[in-house]
Amino acid sequence: MTAKIPLERGHLQEIYRQMLRIRRFEAKCVELYQAQKIRGFLHLYDGEEAVAVGVMQALEPRDAVLATYREHGQALARGVPMGPLLAEMLGKAEGVCRGRGGSMHIFDRERRFFGGNAIVGGGLPLAVGIAMADKRLRPGAVTACFFGEGAVAEGAFHESMNLAAIWQLPVLFVCENNLYAMGVPLEDAESQTDIYRKADAYRIPTMQVNGMEPVKMEFAARTAVEHIRAHGGPYFLECRTYRFRAHSMFDTQAYRTRDEIEGWKQRDPIERLRAWMQDNHQLTADEAARIDADIAAEIAAAVAFAEAGTLEPVADLERFVIMESVVQESPR
C-alpha cells in the first residue's frame, strides 16, 4: 500500500506554518517560564516538530490522540486552540483543563486529544483501551499514541504491544526516538537500539523513518494509517528525531556536548523545509513574512487571553474530585 501526499504549494506551506507555529509557541513558553508565570516542569518540543505535524496530516477528527508530557506540539498540531492551551499552562480556569492539568496534562475532549501524561509509558495502555472501544463504537477510527524511546523499557510498553497485536486493535504507535531517555544515551539503555524491532517481535507492521523530514513523516504516517484502516490491526513507527532544548527547564544537559546539539541543528526540519521551498519557488519572501506575522499575532493574542484569565476559587478545589467516604462499623 503506497500513500499519496498532496505536495502542492499550499500543503507544503501549511506544514511549514504548523511547525514554525509550534517552535514560536515554545519560545514564548520559555519567556513566560523565566518570568515565573508558568510553574512546575516544562518540557519543550523544539526540533521534533516534523513528527507531530507529519502524523496529524494522516489523522481525521474521528481519530484519537494520546501524547507524553512533551505534548504542546501534538496539541497544537491536533487543533487545540492556542489561547486555552496557554491559559492551562498558566493555571487559569479558562485553560483546556481549567488550569488543573498544566503543561503535562493537556486534554481536549472535542478534538479527542486524551493527554498529556506525566507517567512514562502511561499513555500506551490507555491507547489500547480507547482503540478497543473504538473498534466497536467507531469502526475505522485510529488511535495514535506518541511516546519516547525511554518508554520501551516499561512493562506497559510490552503489554500494550502484545494486546494490540493479539486483539488486532487500530493503534498507531508513534515512538519519538530522540536518542536520550531524559539523560541516558540510547546505546547505554537499550541492547537493541533499533526500537522498531521490538514491535516487530510482536508481529506488528513497522517502519523506521527520519523524524527530521516532515514530508517523509507524513508519508510514513499516511502509509501506517491507511494500513490500519484497511486491515484493522496496529502499526508501529519509530521516528528518529532530536530535541534541541534540554529535557526540561531543570536539565543541565551534562550528558551531551554543544557540538552534538549544533550538529543536529543543521538538520532543523523547519529551516530545511523553508530553504527547499524558497529554492524551488514554493515560498516567496513575502509569503514567509506573512506567515511570521500571522503566527506572532496569534501568540500575542494567546498570551493576552491567558494572562487575563482567572484562577479558580478555593471553594471549588473539590469540584470534579470523587471522594469515597469509608464508614467503619462499630465493634460488636
Secondary structure as GFF3:
##gff-version 3
##sequence-region A 1 332
A	DSSP	alpha_helix	9	34	.	.	.	ID=ss1
A	DSSP	alpha_helix	49	56	.	.	.	ID=ss2
A	DSSP	beta_strand	64	66	.	.	.	ID=ss3
A	DSSP	alpha_helix	72	78	.	.	.	ID=ss4
A	DSSP	alpha_helix	82	89	.	.	.	ID=ss5
A	DSSP	three_ten_helix	102	104	.	.	.	ID=ss6
A	DSSP	alpha_helix	123	137	.	.	.	ID=ss7
A	DSSP	beta_strand	143	148	.	.	.	ID=ss8
A	DSSP	three_ten_helix	149	153	.	.	.	ID=ss9
A	DSSP	alpha_helix	155	166	.	.	.	ID=ss10
A	DSSP	beta_strand	171	177	.	.	.	ID=ss11
A	DSSP	beta_strand	180	181	.	.	.	ID=ss12
A	DSSP	beta_strand	184	185	.	.	.	ID=ss13
A	DSSP	alpha_helix	186	189	.	.	.	ID=ss14
A	DSSP	alpha_helix	196	200	.	.	.	ID=ss15
A	DSSP	beta_strand	206	210	.	.	.	ID=ss16
A	DSSP	alpha_helix	214	231	.	.	.	ID=ss17
A	DSSP	beta_strand	235	240	.	.	.	ID=ss18
A	DSSP	alpha_helix	258	265	.	.	.	ID=ss19
A	DSSP	alpha_helix	269	279	.	.	.	ID=ss20
A	DSSP	alpha_helix	285	307	.	.	.	ID=ss21
A	DSSP	three_ten_helix	314	316	.	.	.	ID=ss22
###
